[in-house]
């Protein structure tokens, strides 16, 4: 198989993986690893999404003639780990900020959800970074797109692929997805690999889960237990006198 044909096949696989990301909701994976009508997503479907994503990335690595050089599917420079740690710290801080802005406290998830959710967050971060900050960004630049526009392009495509902009979904998470795409792409171009972006993205996703109790998509505003209780609470300075007046009537 010629190098040109191998490159075209790898590009086709990249497009299929972008389409797979669009279907994350159908599989109950990524931001959609949430109970629907009280029922947890199918474990078999979630595992299939992870397997398809990881297998697709592995296939690109095997088929493309130079994935490390052209598609950034490599760790990157020695400073990548340090940069990744910095991005991880920033991402964790943003997650805490989102939890505080939404709930006024860190909202720890149910302990029973930890194993599956952590696997979901780490696998999603790896696939996202390999596909969008690695293969897609690399192919855009190989196609002659200037690096700045390639960076913006892959970030916008990634944000759209998450489908977080649908009506009723939290806009802060949509903006976070766009920021992950932009910062991760910048880190990839700076270090020549995706190690920093994987570390930053993975930590951000895990921190968001640990602080909000959701894998990346909080419930619609006003529907969480804390928000309902806060809405029923009397404003500061008001006193509840219903019970006292009821006693007088007796």
C-alpha positions, 0 to 999 in steps of 0.5 A: 500500500502506497504512502498516499493511500495509507494517508487517505485511509487514515484520514477516512478513519479520522472522519469516522471517529469524528462521527463516532463522537457525534454519536456519544449520546446514543452510546451513553458515553462521554458527557452522556454517561447519565441515568435516563428516566432513572436507568443507567446507560447500557454498559455494553453500549458504553464499552462499545464506544470506548472500544471503537474509539480506541481501536480507531486511534490504534488503526490510524497509528498502524496505517498512517506512514508517519503518525508521530510526525504528521498527526502529533500522535506522540507524547511530545517534548520533555516539557509536555508533562510539566505543561500538562500538570499546569493545564491540569491544575487550571482545569481542576480550578475551573471545575471547582468554580463551575460547581461553586457557581452552580451549587454554592459548594462542591457536590461529591458524587455517589461513591458507587458511580466512581469506577465507571465514571472515572473510566469514562472520563479518562477514556473520553479524554484520550480518544478526544485528544487523539482524534481532534488535537492529534489526527484532525489537527494534523490533517488540517495542517497537512492540507495547507491550512495555517496553524492558527486556523487549523487550531480554531477549526479543530476546536470548533469541530470538537465543540460541535461534535460534543452536542453540548450546545443543544437547547436546555444544556448548560452553556458553561460546559459548552464554553469549557469544551471550546476552551479544552479544544483551544488550549489542548490544540495550543499545547499540542502545537507547542510540544509536538504531541498530545501528552500535555493535552491528554493530561489537562483534559483528563484531569479537568473531566475527572475534577468536573465529575468529582465536584458536580457529580456529573460526567460533564453535563449538569442537569438543567438549571433549577432541577438539582436538589440543591437548587430546588431547596434554595428556591423554596428558602425564604429570602434573607431577613424574612421570618417564617410566621406561618406556624406561629399564626396557626398556633394563635388560631387554635 
